[in-house]
Amino acid sequence: MCISAEALALFLNLIVAPITSEPGRIIVHAEEIDAHWVQLEDRWCTMAPQLQGREMFAALEN
């Protein structure tokens, strides 16, 4: 999932989770999983929704 820098800034202002950053990367330390946002040109992208979905399916198999 990729969003604009403006949309990411709005999202980060709404959440209460701790955040760390370095050039080109922002990490949201949520309760369930760390969401890594990576800058790709003028967009910010994360694989967190896909990773979280995989974890949910894996838990159902057990």
N, C-alpha and C positions, 0 to 999 in steps of 0.2 A: 504494500500500500504506500503510495506517495502523495504528499500534499505540499502546498506552497509554504514558503517561510512564514507568511502572514498567518496561515491556518495553524501551523505548528506553534507559533507564538501565542495565539489565542488558546489553544489546547493546554499549553504549559502553564498559562496563567489561571486556568480553571482547576487544575488538579492540585492535590495536597501531598503527593508523593515526593520524596527527595529526588533531586536531579543532579547529575554530574555532567561535565562537558569538557571537551577538548576540541581543537579545530576540526571541523567536519564531522563531529559525532556528539550526540546528546544521549545520555542514558537516563531513563526514567526508572527509578527503583520502586516498582509497584509491589504490592503484597504477594502476588502469585509468581511474577516473573519480571526480570529486568527487560525493558523494551529499549532496544538500541535503534536510534534514528541516525541515519547516515546521509550526508549531503551529497546529492548527485546533481551537479550543475545548479539550477535554480529551484530544485525540489528537495524535499526531505523524505526519505523512505525508511520503512521498517518492515521486518518480517514477523513481528510479534503476533499479529492475528493468526497467521499460518502456524506458527510454532505452538501457540496456545491451543489451537484446534487439534493438532497432532497429539498433544499431551492429554487432552480430554478423551480422545478416542483410545489412546493407550491405556488410560485408567479404566475405561469400560471393558477392555479385554481381560483385565485381571480379576 
